[in-house]
């Protein structure tokens, strides 16, 4: 619940973030930034700026202290916005035994879980690992086999279906899992 409130507050601070806009933008951003950035933090800032420019959106680098309120492992983050669309993009590193897991997450105020699910299942060679509801959130997780990656990547979709519209959001994360 605290994470949902923090994400809602962060999205509210981006200009004109009334609601997410046209369907498909979230999916495009996941593919262009998270997968296209290859989970390489040194590429991510450049990818965010290029994609924002392509979609004629503005970019705002987010303060790490604020970002870490919602995602403690975050090491960098950006907000991109235009009109009624706003997205938070974050990169994080999380200790995993052994090694470190890296993730790229895009969060917005949309809830088109069916569209995201169809996108993943049609666009990528994927295997669904989880599809469940926990309280007011639904979580779907996939293992992805992608060309150019030496090991599988994972993609999860978390959608908050709170009765409070200010606390509704969708987060799509692409992450790796270190080899045992």
C-alpha positions as CSV (number, residue, x, y, z in Angstrom):
1,X,0.0,0.0,0.0
2,X,2.8,2.4,0.9
3,X,4.5,1.7,-2.5
4,X,1.2,2.5,-4.3
5,X,0.9,5.8,-2.5
6,X,4.5,6.8,-3.2
7,X,4.1,5.9,-6.9
8,X,0.8,7.9,-7.1
9,X,2.5,10.9,-5.5
10,X,5.5,10.7,-7.8
11,X,3.2,10.5,-10.9
12,X,1.3,13.5,-9.6
13,X,4.4,15.6,-9.5
14,X,5.1,15.2,-13.2
15,X,3.3,17.9,-15.2
16,X,0.0,17.1,-16.8
17,X,-0.1,13.6,-15.3
18,X,-3.9,13.3,-15.2
19,X,-4.0,9.8,-16.6
20,X,-2.1,7.6,-19.0
21,X,-2.9,8.1,-22.6
22,X,-3.2,6.0,-25.6
23,X,-2.9,2.2,-25.4
24,X,0.3,0.7,-26.5
25,X,2.7,3.5,-25.3
26,X,3.6,1.5,-22.2
27,X,4.4,-1.5,-24.3
28,X,6.5,0.5,-26.7
29,X,8.4,2.1,-23.8
30,X,9.1,-1.3,-22.3
31,X,10.5,-2.6,-25.6
32,X,12.4,0.5,-26.6
33,X,13.9,1.4,-23.2
34,X,14.0,-1.6,-20.9
35,X,14.7,-4.3,-23.5
36,X,16.5,-2.0,-25.9
37,X,18.7,-0.7,-23.1
38,X,19.8,-4.3,-22.4
39,X,19.6,-3.8,-18.6
40,X,22.7,-1.6,-19.0
41,X,22.4,1.4,-16.7
42,X,25.1,3.3,-18.7
43,X,22.8,3.1,-21.8
44,X,19.5,3.7,-20.0
45,X,19.7,7.5,-19.7
46,X,20.5,7.9,-23.4
47,X,17.7,5.5,-24.3
48,X,15.1,7.4,-22.1
49,X,16.1,10.7,-23.8
50,X,16.0,9.3,-27.3
51,X,12.6,7.6,-26.8
52,X,11.1,10.7,-25.2
53,X,12.3,12.8,-28.1
54,X,10.8,10.3,-30.6
55,X,7.5,10.5,-28.8
56,X,7.7,14.2,-28.3
57,X,7.7,13.9,-24.6
58,X,9.6,15.8,-21.9
59,X,12.2,14.2,-19.6
60,X,12.8,15.0,-16.0
61,X,15.6,13.2,-14.1
62,X,14.2,12.1,-10.7
63,X,16.0,12.7,-7.4
64,X,17.4,9.4,-6.1
65,X,16.2,10.1,-2.6
66,X,12.6,10.5,-3.8
67,X,12.8,7.5,-6.1
68,X,14.1,5.3,-3.4
69,X,11.0,5.9,-1.3
70,X,9.1,3.7,-3.7
71,X,12.0,1.5,-4.9
72,X,14.8,1.2,-2.3
73,X,17.2,-0.5,-4.7
74,X,16.8,2.2,-7.4
75,X,20.1,3.7,-8.7
76,X,18.6,6.1,-11.3
77,X,15.2,7.2,-12.6
78,X,13.4,9.6,-15.0
79,X,9.9,10.9,-15.5
80,X,8.7,11.3,-19.1
81,X,5.5,13.1,-19.9
82,X,3.4,14.9,-22.5
83,X,-0.2,16.0,-22.2
84,X,-2.1,13.5,-20.1
85,X,0.6,10.8,-20.3
86,X,3.2,10.3,-17.6
87,X,5.7,7.4,-17.0
88,X,8.3,6.8,-14.3
89,X,11.3,4.8,-15.5
90,X,13.7,3.4,-13.0
91,X,16.8,1.2,-12.9
92,X,17.6,-0.8,-9.8
93,X,20.2,-3.3,-8.6
94,X,19.1,-5.9,-6.0
95,X,21.4,-8.4,-4.2
96,X,20.6,-12.0,-5.3
97,X,22.4,-15.1,-4.2
98,X,24.8,-15.2,-5.9
99,X,25.4,-11.9,-7.6
100,X,23.1,-9.0,-8.4
101,X,19.8,-8.7,-10.2
102,X,19.3,-5.7,-12.4
103,X,15.9,-4.3,-13.4
104,X,14.3,-1.6,-15.5
105,X,10.8,-0.7,-14.4
106,X,8.2,1.6,-16.1
107,X,5.2,2.8,-14.0
108,X,2.2,4.7,-15.1
109,X,-1.5,5.3,-14.2
110,X,-2.8,2.8,-16.8
111,X,-4.5,-0.5,-16.1
112,X,-4.7,-2.2,-19.5
113,X,-3.4,-5.5,-18.1
114,X,-5.0,-7.4,-21.0
115,X,-3.2,-5.3,-23.6
116,X,0.2,-5.7,-21.9
117,X,-0.4,-9.4,-21.5
118,X,-1.3,-9.8,-25.2
119,X,1.7,-7.7,-26.2
120,X,4.1,-9.9,-24.2
121,X,2.5,-13.2,-25.3
122,X,2.4,-12.2,-29.0
123,X,5.6,-10.2,-29.4
124,X,8.1,-12.4,-27.5
125,X,8.9,-16.0,-27.0
126,X,7.6,-16.2,-23.4
127,X,6.6,-18.6,-20.7
128,X,4.1,-17.5,-18.1
129,X,5.3,-18.2,-14.6
130,X,2.8,-16.4,-12.4
131,X,-0.7,-15.0,-12.9
132,X,-2.3,-14.2,-9.6
133,X,-4.1,-11.6,-7.5
134,X,-2.9,-10.5,-4.2
135,X,-5.3,-8.1,-2.4
136,X,-6.1,-5.3,-4.8
137,X,-3.1,-6.0,-7.1
138,X,-2.7,-8.5,-9.9
139,X,0.7,-9.9,-10.8
140,X,1.8,-11.6,-14.0
141,X,5.4,-12.8,-14.5
142,X,7.0,-14.2,-17.6
143,X,10.3,-15.7,-18.6
144,X,11.5,-14.3,-21.9
145,X,13.8,-15.9,-24.5
146,X,15.2,-13.0,-26.5
147,X,17.7,-13.0,-29.4
148,X,21.0,-11.4,-28.4
149,X,20.7,-12.2,-24.7
150,X,22.8,-15.1,-23.4
151,X,20.3,-16.0,-20.6
152,X,16.6,-15.5,-20.1
153,X,15.2,-12.2,-19.0
154,X,12.0,-11.9,-16.9
155,X,9.1,-9.5,-17.2
156,X,6.5,-8.8,-14.5
157,X,3.4,-6.8,-14.7
158,X,1.9,-5.5,-11.4
159,X,-1.4,-3.7,-11.6
160,X,-3.0,-2.0,-8.6
161,X,-6.8,-2.0,-8.7
162,X,-7.4,0.1,-5.7
163,X,-10.8,1.6,-5.2
164,X,-9.1,4.9,-4.9
165,X,-8.3,6.1,-8.4
166,X,-5.3,8.0,-7.1
167,X,-3.7,4.7,-6.1
168,X,-4.2,2.9,-9.4
169,X,-1.0,2.2,-11.4
170,X,0.7,-0.4,-13.5
171,X,4.4,-1.3,-13.2
172,X,6.2,-3.4,-15.8
173,X,9.6,-4.6,-14.9
174,X,12.2,-6.3,-17.0
175,X,14.9,-8.0,-14.9
176,X,17.6,-10.6,-15.0
177,X,18.4,-13.4,-12.5
178,X,22.1,-14.2,-11.8
179,X,23.2,-17.7,-12.7
180,X,23.4,-20.0,-9.7
